[in-house]
């Protein structure tokens, strides 16, 4: 158990709908990352938040958005869902942003159990 | 654009045998991570490699990093069935991780 929690575990919905996935990071972690894992695209980075602020964006569609709240939990909102959005969505957390390139800084990320989204 | 290539993508091996999984990447980085994923499960952190020449070992798994060659290896010694899983390498560029496609390892009795 990594200490990262995600809800719900499974989500089944229809095309055109909107869903919200929730993530709580490990105690003390300020950074939250969202990933999408699908058979054809592999594991793709979507977006990162650090202490409530967006820090980096990856291959995130405009229909998707996220936020991190003052208690550090994060939500990923997926709207106008399409069949191709069916995937496993992971949240990960890490201690810090990882400034600079000092030899002791690194960005080991701890992954939650994931939310399996099925769009019918 | 950073490319991270793992090979092989699929590996079927007999128990007791040794094998190596390779992870090549296209941009300079001195931080690389290995993760394990069981079917339908989350990713579990295995190794953190932080510099050129870094070598880490845990049980039957040993990971190394050659930043000059932009290559990391995950060596499996005397494989056992419990090692069956998908293994991912992830390259750290400016604290963002880019994952390889994964190597699906099946250890046969």
Interface residues (C-beta under 8 A of the other chain):
Chain A: X2 X33 X42 X43 X44 X45 X48 X56 X58 X90 X92 X97 X98 X103 X106 X107 X108 X109 X110 X111 X112 X113 X114
Chain B: X31 X33 X35 X41 X42 X43 X44 X45 X48 X50 X51 X88 X92 X95 X96 X97 X98 X99 X101 X102
